[in-house]
């Protein structure tokens, strides 16, 4: 389990660098009207997307289970994902980044906040690709079912952390939470592009090596 954890943790940590979602969570918590209800709705939408992508990656990894019996199909998938990761990582490095609009009405109803959670998470492609690959590695790992379940929960924990972190920090540190989270968001805005690029590049090379090694 430890070797699988070593593989997924860097991917999970990179997936947490979502300044747009963190900023939106801060905006919701700053509202005086039903802030907790709205952010829990936002979390629910994000979690739904996370579960879907996690299960998709897990099923793909578990179907081939290349660590136990490498096949041509699993090698080709590794090669395709490896090429994609390297290219996408370069795209992230040289992109200017997208500006986040936080003009949503914080008085929206619960179901609309669930929809916003789904929409913002589903378009956060960097995190989606990272969590998908981490879940694929879990499905591919030589561990028992309980360990795989725990690893998938860890993936989801990090994936939703940009929303859950503000939710839990504010009650614990009511005076300092906003400053702490704004510093975290500032760091993510400044360095996330480079960190995510590095994760994509490293894991892309790893997948390419594993795919080529079969042949």
C-alpha positions as CSV (number, residue, x, y, z in Angstrom):
1,X,0.0,0.0,0.0
2,X,2.9,2.3,0.8
3,X,4.3,2.2,-2.7
4,X,0.8,3.0,-4.2
5,X,0.5,5.9,-1.7
6,X,3.9,7.3,-2.8
7,X,2.6,7.3,-6.4
8,X,-0.7,9.0,-5.8
9,X,0.2,11.6,-3.1
10,X,2.1,13.9,-5.5
11,X,-0.7,13.7,-8.0
12,X,-3.3,14.4,-5.2
13,X,-1.3,17.4,-3.9
14,X,-1.0,18.9,-7.3
15,X,-4.8,18.4,-7.8
16,X,-5.5,20.6,-4.7
17,X,-3.9,23.6,-6.4
18,X,-7.2,25.1,-7.7
19,X,-7.1,28.8,-6.9
20,X,-10.4,29.5,-8.7
21,X,-12.3,27.0,-6.6
22,X,-10.6,28.1,-3.4
23,X,-11.4,31.7,-4.2
24,X,-15.1,30.8,-4.8
25,X,-15.3,28.9,-1.5
26,X,-13.9,32.0,0.3
27,X,-16.5,34.1,-1.4
28,X,-19.3,31.8,-0.3
29,X,-18.1,31.7,3.3
30,X,-17.8,35.5,3.3
31,X,-21.6,35.8,2.6
32,X,-23.8,36.4,5.6
33,X,-26.8,34.5,4.1
34,X,-26.7,30.7,4.5
35,X,-22.9,30.5,3.9
36,X,-22.5,27.1,5.4
37,X,-25.5,25.6,3.5
38,X,-24.2,27.0,0.2
39,X,-20.6,25.8,0.6
40,X,-21.9,22.3,1.6
41,X,-23.9,22.4,-1.6
42,X,-20.8,23.5,-3.5
43,X,-18.9,20.6,-1.9
44,X,-21.7,18.1,-2.9
45,X,-21.4,19.1,-6.5
46,X,-17.7,18.9,-6.5
47,X,-17.8,15.5,-4.7
48,X,-20.2,14.1,-7.3
49,X,-17.7,15.0,-10.1
50,X,-14.8,13.6,-8.1
51,X,-16.5,10.3,-7.4
52,X,-17.4,9.9,-11.1
53,X,-13.8,10.6,-12.3
54,X,-12.3,8.5,-9.5
55,X,-14.5,5.5,-10.3
56,X,-13.7,5.9,-14.0
57,X,-9.9,5.9,-13.4
58,X,-10.2,3.0,-10.9
59,X,-12.2,0.8,-13.2
60,X,-9.7,1.4,-16.1
61,X,-6.7,0.6,-13.9
62,X,-8.4,-2.4,-12.3
63,X,-9.5,-3.8,-15.6
64,X,-5.9,-4.1,-17.0
65,X,-4.0,-4.3,-13.7
66,X,-0.7,-3.9,-15.5
67,X,1.4,-4.5,-12.4
68,X,0.1,-8.1,-12.2
69,X,-0.1,-9.0,-15.9
70,X,1.0,-6.4,-18.4
71,X,-0.8,-6.5,-21.7
72,X,-0.5,-4.8,-25.0
73,X,-3.7,-2.8,-24.2
74,X,-2.4,-1.6,-20.8
75,X,1.0,-0.6,-22.4
76,X,-0.8,1.3,-25.2
77,X,-2.9,3.1,-22.6
78,X,0.2,4.0,-20.6
79,X,1.8,5.4,-23.8
80,X,-1.2,7.4,-24.8
81,X,-1.6,8.8,-21.3
82,X,2.2,9.5,-21.0
83,X,2.2,11.5,-24.3
84,X,-0.9,13.3,-23.3
85,X,0.5,14.2,-19.9
86,X,3.8,15.6,-21.3
87,X,2.0,17.7,-24.0
88,X,-0.7,18.9,-21.5
89,X,2.0,19.7,-18.9
90,X,3.8,21.9,-21.5
91,X,0.5,23.6,-22.4
92,X,0.0,24.5,-18.7
93,X,3.6,25.8,-18.4
94,X,3.3,28.1,-21.4
95,X,-0.4,29.2,-20.8
96,X,-1.2,32.5,-19.3
97,X,-3.8,31.0,-17.0
98,X,-7.4,31.8,-17.0
99,X,-8.9,34.6,-15.0
100,X,-11.5,33.5,-12.5
101,X,-14.8,35.3,-12.4
102,X,-16.4,35.4,-8.9
103,X,-19.5,37.4,-9.8
104,X,-21.9,34.6,-8.9
105,X,-24.9,35.6,-6.7
106,X,-24.2,34.2,-3.3
107,X,-27.9,34.1,-2.6
108,X,-28.5,31.3,-5.1
109,X,-30.6,28.4,-3.9
110,X,-29.0,25.1,-2.7
111,X,-29.6,23.1,-6.0
112,X,-28.0,25.9,-8.0
113,X,-24.9,25.8,-5.8
114,X,-24.7,22.1,-6.3
115,X,-24.8,22.9,-10.1
116,X,-22.1,25.5,-9.7
117,X,-20.0,22.9,-7.8
118,X,-20.4,20.4,-10.6
119,X,-19.7,23.0,-13.3
120,X,-16.6,24.6,-11.7
121,X,-15.1,21.2,-10.9
122,X,-15.9,19.6,-14.2
123,X,-14.1,22.4,-16.0
124,X,-11.0,22.2,-13.7
125,X,-9.3,19.9,-16.2
126,X,-5.8,19.9,-14.5
127,X,-7.3,18.5,-11.3
128,X,-9.5,16.0,-13.2
129,X,-6.6,14.5,-15.2
130,X,-4.5,14.2,-12.0
131,X,-7.2,12.6,-9.9
132,X,-8.1,10.3,-12.8
133,X,-4.5,9.1,-13.1
134,X,-4.1,8.7,-9.4
135,X,-7.3,6.6,-9.3
136,X,-6.0,4.5,-12.2
137,X,-2.8,3.8,-10.2
138,X,-5.0,2.7,-7.3
139,X,-6.9,0.3,-9.6
140,X,-3.6,-1.0,-10.9
141,X,-2.0,-1.4,-7.4
142,X,-1.2,-4.8,-5.9
143,X,-3.1,-4.2,-2.7
144,X,-6.3,-5.7,-1.2
145,X,-9.8,-4.2,-1.7
146,X,-9.9,-2.4,1.6
147,X,-6.5,-0.7,0.9
148,X,-7.8,0.4,-2.6
149,X,-10.9,1.9,-1.0
150,X,-8.8,3.8,1.5
151,X,-6.6,5.1,-1.3
152,X,-9.6,6.2,-3.3
153,X,-11.0,8.1,-0.3
154,X,-7.6,9.8,0.0
155,X,-7.8,10.9,-3.6
156,X,-11.3,12.4,-3.1
157,X,-10.1,14.1,0.1
158,X,-7.4,16.0,-1.7
159,X,-9.6,16.6,-4.7
160,X,-12.2,18.4,-2.6
161,X,-9.7,20.1,-0.3
162,X,-10.0,23.6,-1.9
163,X,-13.6,23.6,-0.6
164,X,-13.3,21.6,2.6
165,X,-10.2,23.5,3.9
166,X,-12.0,26.9,4.2
167,X,-15.1,25.1,5.6
168,X,-13.1,23.6,8.5
169,X,-10.6,26.4,9.1
170,X,-13.1,29.1,9.6
171,X,-14.7,27.7,12.7
172,X,-11.4,26.7,14.2
173,X,-9.6,29.9,13.4
174,X,-12.4,32.5,12.9
175,X,-10.0,35.5,13.0
176,X,-7.0,34.2,11.1
177,X,-8.7,31.8,8.7
178,X,-9.3,34.4,6.0
179,X,-5.7,35.6,6.0
180,X,-4.3,32.0,6.0
181,X,-6.5,30.9,3.1
182,X,-5.8,34.1,1.1
183,X,-2.0,33.4,1.5
184,X,-2.6,29.8,0.3
185,X,-4.6,31.1,-2.6
186,X,-1.9,33.6,-3.5
187,X,0.7,30.8,-3.4
188,X,-1.5,28.7,-5.7
189,X,-2.0,31.5,-8.2
190,X,1.7,32.2,-8.3
191,X,3.2,28.7,-8.4
192,X,0.5,26.2,-9.2
193,X,1.3,26.3,-13.0
194,X,4.9,25.2,-12.4
195,X,4.1,22.6,-9.8
196,X,1.3,21.0,-11.9
197,X,3.5,21.1,-14.9
198,X,6.2,19.2,-13.0
199,X,3.8,16.6,-11.9
200,X,2.4,16.1,-15.4
201,X,5.9,15.9,-16.8
202,X,7.2,13.4,-14.2
203,X,4.2,11.2,-14.4
204,X,4.1,11.4,-18.1
205,X,7.7,10.2,-18.4
206,X,6.9,7.4,-15.9
207,X,3.9,6.3,-18.0
208,X,5.9,6.4,-21.2
209,X,8.7,4.3,-19.6
210,X,6.2,1.8,-18.3
211,X,4.5,1.5,-21.7
212,X,7.7,1.3,-23.7
213,X,9.2,-1.2,-21.2
214,X,6.5,-3.8,-22.2
215,X,7.7,-3.8,-25.8
